[in-house]
Amino acid sequence: MFDIGFFEILVIGVVALLVIGPERLPKVARTLGHLFGRMQRYVNDVKADISREMELDELRKLQATMQDTARSLEQSFNQEISVTQSELKDVASSVTNLTSTPETDRALGRPASGTALEQPPQLELGLDSSDSSIRQRASR
Protein backbone atom coordinates (compact mmCIF):
# COMPACT_ATOMS: atom_id res chain seq x y z
CA MET A 1 0.00 0.00 0.00
CA PHE A 2 2.69 2.49 1.02
CA ASP A 3 5.47 0.38 -0.51
CA ILE A 4 7.40 0.04 2.73
CA GLY A 5 9.99 -2.74 2.79
CA PHE A 6 11.35 -4.78 5.65
CA PHE A 7 14.37 -2.48 6.17
CA GLU A 8 12.14 0.60 6.51
CA ILE A 9 9.95 -1.15 9.09
CA LEU A 10 13.06 -2.20 11.04
CA VAL A 11 14.35 1.40 11.11
CA ILE A 12 10.92 2.68 12.26
CA GLY A 13 10.89 0.03 15.05
CA VAL A 14 14.34 0.98 16.31
CA VAL A 15 13.48 4.71 16.30
CA ALA A 16 10.18 3.98 18.12
CA LEU A 17 12.00 1.85 20.68
CA LEU A 18 14.43 4.69 21.38
CA VAL A 19 11.79 7.47 21.46
CA ILE A 20 8.92 5.69 23.24
CA GLY A 21 10.91 3.29 25.35
CA PRO A 22 10.65 -0.45 25.93
CA GLU A 23 7.91 -0.19 28.56
CA ARG A 24 5.31 1.74 26.51
CA LEU A 25 6.21 0.34 23.05
CA PRO A 26 3.93 -2.78 23.19
CA LYS A 27 0.94 -0.67 24.25
CA VAL A 28 1.57 1.89 21.48
CA ALA A 29 2.03 -0.87 18.88
CA ARG A 30 -1.25 -2.50 19.98
CA THR A 31 -3.09 0.85 19.75
CA LEU A 32 -1.62 1.53 16.30
CA GLY A 33 -2.66 -1.97 15.19
CA HIS A 34 -6.25 -1.34 16.33
CA LEU A 35 -6.35 2.03 14.58
CA PHE A 36 -4.89 0.55 11.40
CA GLY A 37 -7.53 -2.25 11.50
CA ARG A 38 -10.32 0.28 11.97
CA MET A 39 -9.02 2.29 9.04
CA GLN A 40 -8.93 -0.81 6.82
CA ARG A 41 -12.50 -1.77 7.81
CA TYR A 42 -13.70 1.77 7.10
CA VAL A 43 -12.03 1.80 3.67
CA ASN A 44 -13.50 -1.63 2.87
CA ASP A 45 -16.98 -0.47 3.96
CA VAL A 46 -16.71 2.62 1.75
CA LYS A 47 -15.60 0.48 -1.20
CA ALA A 48 -18.49 -1.94 -0.64
CA ASP A 49 -20.99 0.93 -0.42
CA ILE A 50 -19.72 2.46 -3.65
CA SER A 51 -19.84 -0.91 -5.38
CA ARG A 52 -23.38 -1.54 -4.11
CA GLU A 53 -24.53 1.88 -5.33
CA MET A 54 -23.03 1.24 -8.76
CA GLU A 55 -24.81 -2.11 -8.99
CA LEU A 56 -28.09 -0.51 -7.90
CA ASP A 57 -27.68 2.17 -10.55
CA GLU A 58 -27.07 -0.50 -13.20
CA LEU A 59 -30.13 -2.44 -12.00
CA ARG A 60 -32.27 0.71 -12.16
CA LYS A 61 -31.12 1.35 -15.72
CA LEU A 62 -31.86 -2.27 -16.64
CA GLN A 63 -35.30 -2.04 -15.01
CA ALA A 64 -36.09 1.15 -16.93
CA THR A 65 -34.98 -0.47 -20.18
CA MET A 66 -37.11 -3.54 -19.51
CA GLN A 67 -40.15 -1.40 -18.66
CA ASP A 68 -39.72 0.60 -21.87
CA THR A 69 -39.44 -2.61 -23.86
CA ALA A 70 -42.53 -4.04 -22.17
CA ARG A 71 -44.50 -0.85 -22.88
CA SER A 72 -43.49 -0.85 -26.54
CA LEU A 73 -44.41 -4.54 -26.86
CA GLU A 74 -47.76 -3.92 -25.20
CA GLN A 75 -48.46 -0.99 -27.54
CA SER A 76 -47.54 -3.01 -30.62
CA PHE A 77 -49.71 -5.93 -29.44
CA ASN A 78 -52.61 -3.58 -28.78
CA GLN A 79 -52.20 -2.02 -32.23
CA GLU A 80 -52.11 -5.43 -33.89
CA ILE A 81 -55.17 -6.54 -31.92
CA SER A 82 -57.11 -3.41 -32.88
CA VAL A 83 -56.12 -3.81 -36.55
CA THR A 84 -57.17 -7.47 -36.47
CA GLN A 85 -60.45 -6.62 -34.73
CA SER A 86 -61.26 -3.96 -37.31
CA GLU A 87 -60.46 -6.37 -40.14
CA LEU A 88 -62.65 -9.05 -38.54
CA LYS A 89 -65.48 -6.54 -38.14
CA ASP A 90 -65.12 -5.59 -41.82
CA VAL A 91 -65.19 -9.23 -42.85
CA ALA A 92 -68.16 -9.96 -40.58
CA SER A 93 -70.08 -6.99 -41.91
CA SER A 94 -69.34 -7.96 -45.52
CA VAL A 95 -70.40 -11.56 -44.81
CA THR A 96 -73.55 -10.31 -43.13
CA ASN A 97 -74.28 -8.06 -46.10
CA LEU A 98 -73.71 -10.92 -48.53
CA THR A 99 -75.79 -13.48 -46.66
CA SER A 100 -78.74 -11.26 -45.88
CA THR A 101 -79.84 -10.54 -49.45
CA PRO A 102 -83.08 -12.21 -50.57
CA GLU A 103 -81.36 -13.76 -53.58
CA THR A 104 -78.77 -15.58 -51.48
CA ASP A 105 -81.42 -16.71 -49.00
CA ARG A 106 -83.45 -18.28 -51.82
CA ALA A 107 -80.32 -19.80 -53.43
CA LEU A 108 -79.26 -21.40 -50.17
CA GLY A 109 -82.77 -22.61 -49.36
CA ARG A 110 -83.16 -20.44 -46.28
CA PRO A 111 -86.29 -18.65 -45.24
CA ALA A 112 -86.40 -14.98 -46.05
CA SER A 113 -84.53 -12.53 -43.82
CA GLY A 114 -86.38 -11.55 -40.70
CA THR A 115 -88.19 -14.89 -40.24
CA ALA A 116 -87.09 -17.27 -37.55
CA LEU A 117 -85.66 -20.65 -38.40
CA GLU A 118 -87.88 -23.52 -37.33
CA GLN A 119 -85.05 -25.86 -36.32
CA PRO A 120 -81.37 -25.06 -35.76
CA PRO A 121 -78.95 -26.70 -38.18
CA GLN A 122 -77.48 -30.00 -37.00
CA LEU A 123 -73.81 -30.77 -36.89
CA GLU A 124 -72.72 -33.82 -38.86
CA LEU A 125 -69.54 -35.30 -37.44
CA GLY A 126 -69.32 -38.42 -39.59
CA LEU A 127 -68.62 -40.73 -36.65
CA ASP A 128 -69.11 -44.47 -36.40
CA SER A 129 -72.26 -45.87 -34.89
CA SER A 130 -70.31 -46.67 -31.72
CA ASP A 131 -70.04 -42.93 -31.00
CA SER A 132 -73.78 -42.29 -30.88
CA SER A 133 -73.54 -40.34 -27.63
CA ILE A 134 -71.28 -37.78 -29.30
CA ARG A 135 -73.62 -37.60 -32.29
CA GLN A 136 -76.59 -37.07 -29.99
CA ARG A 137 -74.79 -34.26 -28.15
CA ALA A 138 -73.76 -32.63 -31.41
CA SER A 139 -77.29 -32.70 -32.79
CA ARG A 140 -78.81 -30.94 -29.76
C-alpha positions in Angstrom: 0.0 0.0 0.0 2.7 2.5 1.0 5.5 0.4 -0.5 7.4 0.0 2.7 10.0 -2.7 2.8 11.4 -4.8 5.7 14.4 -2.5 6.2 12.1 0.6 6.5 10.0 -1.2 9.1 13.1 -2.2 11.0 14.4 1.4 11.1 10.9 2.7 12.3 10.9 0.0 15.0 14.3 1.0 16.3 13.5 4.7 16.3 10.2 4.0 18.1 12.0 1.9 20.7 14.4 4.7 21.4 11.8 7.5 21.5 8.9 5.7 23.2 10.9 3.3 25.4 10.7 -0.4 25.9 7.9 -0.2 28.6 5.3 1.7 26.5 6.2 0.3 23.0 3.9 -2.8 23.2 0.9 -0.7 24.3 1.6 1.9 21.5 2.0 -0.9 18.9 -1.3 -2.5 20.0 -3.1 0.9 19.7 -1.6 1.5 16.3 -2.7 -2.0 15.2 -6.2 -1.3 16.3 -6.3 2.0 14.6 -4.9 0.5 11.4 -7.5 -2.2 11.5 -10.3 0.3 12.0 -9.0 2.3 9.0 -8.9 -0.8 6.8 -12.5 -1.8 7.8 -13.7 1.8 7.1 -12.0 1.8 3.7 -13.5 -1.6 2.9 -17.0 -0.5 4.0 -16.7 2.6 1.7 -15.6 0.5 -1.2 -18.5 -1.9 -0.6 -21.0 0.9 -0.4 -19.7 2.5 -3.6 -19.8 -0.9 -5.4 -23.4 -1.5 -4.1 -24.5 1.9 -5.3 -23.0 1.2 -8.8 -24.8 -2.1 -9.0 -28.1 -0.5 -7.9 -27.7 2.2 -10.6 -27.1 -0.5 -13.2 -30.1 -2.4 -12.0 -32.3 0.7 -12.2 -31.1 1.3 -15.7 -31.9 -2.3 -16.6 -35.3 -2.0 -15.0 -36.1 1.1 -16.9 -35.0 -0.5 -20.2 -37.1 -3.5 -19.5 -40.1 -1.4 -18.7 -39.7 0.6 -21.9 -39.4 -2.6 -23.9 -42.5 -4.0 -22.2 -44.5 -0.9 -22.9 -43.5 -0.9 -26.5 -44.4 -4.5 -26.9 -47.8 -3.9 -25.2 -48.5 -1.0 -27.5 -47.5 -3.0 -30.6 -49.7 -5.9 -29.4 -52.6 -3.6 -28.8 -52.2 -2.0 -32.2 -52.1 -5.4 -33.9 -55.2 -6.5 -31.9 -57.1 -3.4 -32.9 -56.1 -3.8 -36.6 -57.2 -7.5 -36.5 -60.5 -6.6 -34.7 -61.3 -4.0 -37.3 -60.5 -6.4 -40.1 -62.6 -9.0 -38.5 -65.5 -6.5 -38.1 -65.1 -5.6 -41.8 -65.2 -9.2 -42.9 -68.2 -10.0 -40.6 -70.1 -7.0 -41.9 -69.3 -8.0 -45.5 -70.4 -11.6 -44.8 -73.6 -10.3 -43.1 -74.3 -8.1 -46.1 -73.7 -10.9 -48.5 -75.8 -13.5 -46.7 -78.7 -11.3 -45.9 -79.8 -10.5 -49.4 -83.1 -12.2 -50.6 -81.4 -13.8 -53.6 -78.8 -15.6 -51.5 -81.4 -16.7 -49.0 -83.4 -18.3 -51.8 -80.3 -19.8 -53.4 -79.3 -21.4 -50.2 -82.8 -22.6 -49.4 -83.2 -20.4 -46.3 -86.3 -18.7 -45.2 -86.4 -15.0 -46.0 -84.5 -12.5 -43.8 -86.4 -11.6 -40.7 -88.2 -14.9 -40.2 -87.1 -17.3 -37.6 -85.7 -20.6 -38.4 -87.9 -23.5 -37.3 -85.1 -25.9 -36.3 -81.4 -25.1 -35.8 -78.9 -26.7 -38.2 -77.5 -30.0 -37.0 -73.8 -30.8 -36.9 -72.7 -33.8 -38.9 -69.5 -35.3 -37.4 -69.3 -38.4 -39.6 -68.6 -40.7 -36.6 -69.1 -44.5 -36.4 -72.3 -45.9 -34.9 -70.3 -46.7 -31.7 -70.0 -42.9 -31.0 -73.8 -42.3 -30.9 -73.5 -40.3 -27.6 -71.3 -37.8 -29.3 -73.6 -37.6 -32.3 -76.6 -37.1 -30.0 -74.8 -34.3 -28.2 -73.8 -32.6 -31.4 -77.3 -32.7 -32.8 -78.8 -30.9 -29.8 
